[in-house]
Amino acid sequence: MIDPRLTTLRTFAACGTIAATAELTGYSASAVSGQLRELQQSLGMTLLVKDGRGLRLTATGRYLVRRSDELTAAWEDIRAGALGAGDQAPTHFGIGGFSTASSNLLAPLAANLRASRPKVRVHVIEATPTRCFELLVAERIDLAVIVSMQGNVQVEEDPRFESIDLLDDPLDVMVPSDHPAAGRESVTLSELAGEDWITAGPGSPYHSLFIAAFTAAGVTPTVAHESAEWETSAALVGAGVGVSLLPRLASLAGEDNVSRVRLTGTGRLSRKIIAAVRAGSRRSPLIRDSLQHLRTTSQYILSTRLREDS
């Protein structure tokens, strides 16, 4: 098995500070510092040096972390194979994801695992993509659900992780219930060119997606309001001050005066949602079964959401 002190070093490399490493691993800051000192002493190598008030990896430390990717992936593969050989499961299973995935995909998964594998303690963490990757390295979670291309990790190119496509999540249009488009089967961006739009602020992934869609449709949108959360956008739409986009995965249950309409034509949008696991761990029975449950749940939501929110 992998020396826990090496996992602590890898976590430090991922997040950059002793305090963040302690928070991610669940150890105290003094315990993290002690583990890193012990690892250096046992190896007879200087892995970290002072850098102002903090620490940074030496060239030796960076090399060790980089090469340990292979070692960690090999161990994860061995562990997954051993669990599969006896159809066993670990006692703890951590899953993480962004807010919409946590409420719509991870909550049902946790309930399913609690019923089907009562001896497994399931821990759900709602987190940003960047934090999910750090939690995977720290072994606090074993599976993350994220929107592809968000965060500071290109998961498809990172040897620490393996990505699995889950679904393409279409974006629909939210309009007030008394809007002329409400109740229609579909609408195009061109038809909504003159509307006041609500979207995320400049610099965010969704703002870039929003602008790219309108560019493809040959339309310049009027952005009247900025919102970071779908719930806020829905509230603004319900108040009658604009229209907005909403992922099919997100529910409008409980929102007043809001209708969902399918977006069609040039510029229609979708976001790619993927699962990420530590490299080598994918064939673990628990991860395999969880991926299947996530796919089944997501496909059910995509096929029924428009009807439920109509």
HELIX and SHEET records of a PDB file:
HELIX    1   1 PRO A    4  CYS A   15  1                                  12    
HELIX    2   2 ILE A   18  THR A   25  1                                   8    
HELIX    3   3 ALA A   29  LEU A   43  1                                  15    
HELIX    4   4 ALA A   59  ALA A   85  1                                  27    
HELIX    5   5 SER A   99  ALA A  101  1                                   3    
HELIX    6   6 SER A  102  LEU A  106  3                                   5    
HELIX    7   7 ALA A  107  SER A  116  1                                  10    
HELIX    8   8 PRO A  129  VAL A  137  1                                   9    
HELIX    9   9 VAL A  155  GLU A  157  5                                   3    
HELIX   10  10 SER A  190  LEU A  192  5                                   3    
HELIX   11  11 PRO A  205  ALA A  217  1                                  13    
HELIX   12  12 TRP A  230  GLY A  238  1                                   9    
HELIX   13  13 PRO A  285  GLU A  308  1                                  24    
SHEET    1   A 2 LEU A  48  ASP A  51  0                                        
SHEET    2   A 2 GLY A  54  LEU A  57 -1                                        
SHEET    1   B 8 ARG A 121  GLU A 126  0                                        
SHEET    2   B 8 HIS A  92  GLY A  97  1                                        
SHEET    3   B 8 LEU A 143  VAL A 147  1                                        
SHEET    4   B 8 SER A 270  ARG A 278 -1                                        
SHEET    5   B 8 PHE A 161  PRO A 176 -1                                        
SHEET    6   B 8 VAL A 243  PRO A 247 -1                                        
SHEET    7   B 8 ASP A 196  THR A 199  1                                        
SHEET    8   B 8 THR A 222  GLU A 226  1                                        
SHEET    1   C 7 ARG A 121  GLU A 126  0                                        
SHEET    2   C 7 HIS A  92  GLY A  97  1                                        
SHEET    3   C 7 LEU A 143  VAL A 147  1                                        
SHEET    4   C 7 SER A 270  ARG A 278 -1                                        
SHEET    5   C 7 PHE A 161  PRO A 176 -1                                        
SHEET    6   C 7 VAL A 258  THR A 264 -1                                        
SHEET    7   C 7 SER A 186  THR A 188  1                                        
END                                                                             
